[in-house]
Amino acid sequence: MAELRVGIAGYGVVGKRRRDCVEQHDEMRLVAVCDRSFGDEGVLNDGVRCYTDYKRLLTEDLDVLIVCLTNDIAPEVTIAGIEMGLHVFCEKPPGRDVASIESVIDKELENPELKLMYGFNHRYHESVQEALRIIRNGELGKIINLRGVYGKSQLITFNQPDWRTKREIAGGGVLLDQGIHMVDLMRLFAGDFEEVHSFIDNSHWGFNVEDNAYALMRNKAGVVGMLNSSATQWRHRFNLDINLEKGTLILGGILTGSKSYGAETLTVVYADPDNDCGDPREQLTRYNHDYSWDEEIKLFCAVYR
């Protein structure tokens, strides 16, 4: 089976991490990268060609384009990759506004033979996969509601670039940057929500993007999801409670590069109708490794094949 020739548009922290994922898979080979930080076109020490412009990158003989660019340009590059006949893997979010995302959808529908996938690696954490298995096998019954908090202490943490605070580039703040993962997980577990009520606020940090978002959502089956995405969560926190007919699943903490969200755990709570003390039996599992980035790219390759 021929190798998939890969190009990466955007060679910052995330682009380099995606390169590591590519190199974990024998059926993929990195051919070239592009980033504005390169002084000129050339060849990296390991033989990978480098460009300063994505249009030059797309002159390479590629099968796959991985897009790790800012929200304002990611839809444009995704569309350009599809128009070149490439399968595209793009980091979330799909765009900075509805119009840009709709333009990508239109292009995808015109090219059904090509694969387009977005980077929501939280889906592939071991704790999340185990929670999904329990929900799908029905051992705890149907979902009643979900309550999620995903918060950090500032809009920009761990030396991230400041474009995340600029609406013209990012499109939104903490919800679009981080909280979107919690929204994605709620949809993974409960399906699409049809009714949504929400507030956003930027009163603390004062940037022209939200530093807090609050949402109350309900799907067709009556499952309710409650969400707070926050950049004023001084102790970084990831927590998702999934209440079901026969128990509760609690996803607490998540493994990230910063290690600031605590240990990644899944607590399974078994409801006891005969116990009115609110202290049922629990089983806690701790997960010590993050395979999510590699698993995501592996799935992309598998579906492509």
ABEGO torsion letter per residue (X at the ends): XBBBBBBBBEABAAAAAAAAAAAABAABBBABBBBAABABBEBBAAGBBBBABAAAAAABBBABBBBBBBAAAAAAAAAAAAAAGBBBBBBOBABABAAAAAAAAAAAAABAABBBBBBBAAAABAAAAAAAAAAAAGAAEBBABBBBBBBBABABBGGBBAAAABAAAAGBBAAAAAAAAAAAAAAAAAEBBABBBBBBBAAAAGBABBABBBBBBBBAAGBBBBBBBBAABABBBBBBBBBBAAEBBBBBEBBBAAGAAEBBBBBBBBBBAABAAGBBBBBBBBBABBAAAAAAAAAAAAAAX
